[in-house]
Amino acid sequence: MDSVAFYIDRQNALSLIQALREAKEKCEGDGRRIMADNYKNLEELMREQYAVAESIRENMDRNNGDYIL
């Protein structure tokens, strides 16, 4: 599988998560189940990525800007 990585800030990640949720709901409403599932999967992936970013930020805040395992 080919992969693509991209970098966005946490605020834009939240906006993207919201947009994916709205797209999923719209597709569910008009019967496009396959696209709704695709949007759902992308939303879940972005939520997981956001959770990782939040965890890193919290760690750095606790440790004066350093990430400590």
N, CA, C and O of each residue as an XYZ file, in Angstrom:
276
protein
N       0.848     -1.176      0.000
C       0.000      0.000      0.000
C       0.892      1.237      0.000
O       1.850      1.318      0.769
N       0.580      2.181     -0.850
C       1.279      3.453     -0.856
C       0.720      4.324      0.263
O      -0.460      4.238      0.602
N       1.572      5.154      0.826
C       1.154      6.015      1.928
C       1.531      7.458      1.653
O       2.467      7.751      0.910
N       0.782      8.341      2.268
C       1.068      9.768      2.202
C       0.943     10.306      3.620
O      -0.006      9.988      4.336
N       1.900     11.115      4.011
C       1.834     11.759      5.318
C       1.697     13.258      5.109
O       2.242     13.809      4.153
N       0.978     13.910      5.995
C       0.869     15.359      5.930
C       0.849     15.914      7.333
O       0.510     15.214      8.286
N       1.209     17.162      7.454
C       1.301     17.822      8.746
C       0.289     18.959      8.809
O       0.281     19.839      7.948
N      -0.562     18.937      9.827
C      -1.481     20.044     10.072
C      -1.482     20.315     11.571
O      -1.186     19.428     12.372
N      -1.819     21.550     11.943
C      -1.855     21.864     13.367
C      -3.113     21.265     13.998
O      -4.028     20.813     13.309
N      -3.124     21.276     15.324
C      -4.220     20.623     16.043
C      -5.571     21.273     15.756
O      -6.578     20.573     15.656
N      -5.609     22.592     15.624
C      -6.881     23.273     15.345
C      -7.435     22.868     13.986
O      -8.633     22.620     13.854
N      -6.578     22.799     12.980
C      -7.034     22.364     11.661
C      -7.429     20.896     11.677
O      -8.323     20.489     10.934
N      -6.779     20.100     12.509
C      -7.173     18.692     12.636
C      -8.605     18.589     13.156
O      -9.387     17.767     12.677
N      -8.944     19.420     14.134
C     -10.318     19.418     14.650
C     -11.313     19.825     13.572
O     -12.396     19.249     13.472
N     -10.949     20.812     12.768
C     -11.829     21.235     11.679
C     -12.007     20.121     10.662
O     -13.108     19.905     10.156
N     -10.935     19.423     10.365
C     -11.002     18.307      9.414
C     -11.871     17.184      9.961
O     -12.670     16.603      9.226
N     -11.722     16.875     11.238
C     -12.548     15.836     11.873
C     -14.025     16.208     11.760
O     -14.854     15.362     11.423
N     -14.356     17.461     12.038
C     -15.747     17.923     11.941
C     -16.263     17.816     10.511
O     -17.389     17.373     10.285
N     -15.441     18.220      9.546
C     -15.858     18.154      8.139
C     -16.080     16.707      7.707
O     -17.028     16.421      6.975
N     -15.229     15.802      8.144
C     -15.398     14.392      7.806
C     -16.673     13.828      8.429
O     -17.386     13.048      7.797
N     -16.955     14.224      9.665
C     -18.182     13.762     10.322
C     -19.411     14.253      9.559
O     -20.353     13.493      9.332
N     -19.396     15.532      9.164
C     -20.530     16.087      8.424
C     -20.696     15.413      7.068
O     -21.821     15.151      6.643
N     -19.596     15.131      6.387
C     -19.667     14.448      5.091
C     -20.230     13.033      5.272
O     -21.045     12.570      4.474
N     -19.784     12.360      6.329
C     -20.289     11.011      6.617
C     -21.798     11.049      6.853
O     -22.540     10.233      6.305
N     -22.241     11.993      7.667
C     -23.669     12.091      7.974
C     -24.496     12.411      6.726
O     -25.595     11.886      6.553
N     -23.963     13.272      5.864
C     -24.668     13.596      4.621
C     -24.792     12.352      3.743
O     -25.855     12.088      3.181
N     -23.713     11.596      3.628
C     -23.751     10.371      2.815
C     -24.708      9.346      3.406
O     -25.426      8.666      2.673
N     -24.718      9.234      4.735
C     -25.653      8.309      5.374
C     -27.094      8.729      5.083
O     -27.970      7.888      4.881
N     -27.320     10.031      5.066
C     -28.661     10.551      4.837
C     -29.181     10.306      3.440
O     -30.384     10.124      3.251
N     -28.289     10.296      2.444
C     -28.775     10.090      1.081
C     -28.420      8.717      0.514
O     -28.516      8.494     -0.693
N     -28.010      7.800      1.391
C     -27.865      6.401      0.983
C     -26.525      5.997      0.407
O     -26.393      4.875     -0.082
N     -25.537      6.852      0.442
C     -24.219      6.486     -0.088
C     -23.405      5.808      1.012
O     -22.535      6.419      1.632
N     -23.709      4.537      1.236
C     -23.116      3.806      2.359
C     -21.611      3.619      2.227
O     -20.887      3.724      3.217
N     -21.134      3.345      1.025
C     -19.695      3.114      0.841
C     -18.918      4.388      1.154
O     -17.910      4.338      1.858
N     -19.371      5.521      0.643
C     -18.694      6.783      0.942
C     -18.820      7.134      2.418
O     -17.880      7.668      3.007
N     -19.968      6.841      3.024
C     -20.141      7.098      4.455
C     -19.124      6.294      5.252
O     -18.540      6.807      6.206
N     -18.906      5.039      4.870
C     -17.907      4.205      5.548
C     -16.495      4.757      5.351
O     -15.682      4.740      6.274
N     -16.209      5.246      4.144
C     -14.893      5.836      3.886
C     -14.668      7.070      4.767
O     -13.605      7.222      5.370
N     -15.660      7.936      4.835
C     -15.543      9.125      5.686
C     -15.428      8.739      7.157
O     -14.676      9.360      7.907
N     -16.165      7.728      7.563
C     -16.089      7.253      8.952
C     -14.681      6.775      9.274
O     -14.133      7.111     10.325
N     -14.091      5.991      8.371
C     -12.738      5.491      8.593
C     -11.723      6.625      8.666
O     -10.831      6.611      9.515
N     -11.856      7.598      7.785
C     -10.957      8.747      7.810
C     -11.130      9.563      9.085
O     -10.148     10.031      9.662
N     -12.357      9.733      9.519
C     -12.612     10.469     10.761
C     -11.959      9.765     11.942
O     -11.337     10.413     12.783
N     -12.094      8.449     12.011
C     -11.487      7.683     13.102
C      -9.965      7.797     13.067
O      -9.328      7.949     14.110
N      -9.388      7.726     11.882
C      -7.944      7.866     11.738
C      -7.487      9.240     12.229
O      -6.495      9.347     12.950
N      -8.207     10.281     11.839
C      -7.844     11.629     12.264
C      -8.028     11.814     13.767
O      -7.237     12.510     14.402
N      -9.050     11.206     14.339
C      -9.234     11.282     15.798
C      -8.063     10.627     16.527
O      -7.582     11.148     17.534
N      -7.608      9.488     16.019
C      -6.466      8.807     16.625
C      -5.206      9.657     16.505
O      -4.433      9.757     17.458
N      -4.995     10.266     15.348
C      -3.837     11.135     15.159
C      -3.919     12.354     16.082
O      -2.910     12.787     16.639
N      -5.107     12.893     16.235
C      -5.285     14.036     17.117
C      -4.975     13.645     18.568
O      -4.339     14.405     19.298
N      -5.423     12.472     18.973
C      -5.156     12.005     20.332
C      -3.650     11.867     20.577
O      -3.170     12.207     21.659
N      -2.918     11.382     19.605
C      -1.463     11.274     19.727
C      -0.850     12.667     19.874
O       0.002     12.885     20.736
N      -1.277     13.594     19.044
C      -0.752     14.961     19.110
C      -1.051     15.596     20.467
O      -0.195     16.278     21.031
N      -2.240     15.380     20.990
C      -2.603     15.911     22.304
C      -1.735     15.297     23.394
O      -1.294     16.001     24.303
N      -1.489     14.012     23.315
C      -0.648     13.329     24.299
C       0.775     13.892     24.286
O       1.365     14.135     25.339
N       1.312     14.094     23.095
C       2.656     14.664     22.974
C       2.679     16.077     23.554
O       3.594     16.426     24.300
N       1.680     16.888     23.218
C       1.610     18.256     23.724
C       1.530     18.268     25.246
O       2.226     19.054     25.890
N       0.701     17.417     25.831
C       0.573     17.357     27.284
C       1.890     16.943     27.931
O       2.276     17.501     28.957
N       2.584     15.968     27.339
C       3.881     15.529     27.855
C       4.867     16.692     27.835
O       5.575     16.927     28.814
N       4.910     17.412     26.730
C       5.844     18.528     26.611
C       5.495     19.660     27.580
O       6.390     20.298     28.135
N       4.210     19.909     27.783
C       3.793     20.939     28.734
C       4.223     20.574     30.155
O       4.635     21.447     30.919
N       4.132     19.295     30.513
C       4.538     18.838     31.845
C       6.047     18.910     32.042
O       6.523     19.026     33.171
N       6.793     18.842     30.951
C       8.249     18.739     31.038
C       8.976     19.943     30.454
O      10.069     19.815     29.902
N       8.361     21.107     30.581
C       8.991     22.372     30.159
C       9.476     22.354     28.707
O      10.563     22.848     28.408
N       8.674     21.789     27.813
C       8.984     21.812     26.395
C       9.744     20.612     25.884
O       9.931     20.473     24.675
N      10.185     19.745     26.767
C      10.903     18.534     26.347
C       9.947     17.351     26.357
O       9.071     17.248     27.215
N      10.132     16.459     25.387
C       9.350     15.224     25.369
C      10.153     14.167     26.111
O      11.278     13.846     25.728
N       9.565     13.625     27.179
C      10.250     12.635     28.000
C       9.411     11.360     28.030
O       8.216     11.377     28.326
N      10.082     10.260     27.713
C       9.389      8.962     27.742
C       9.107      8.525     29.147
O       8.531      7.458     29.357
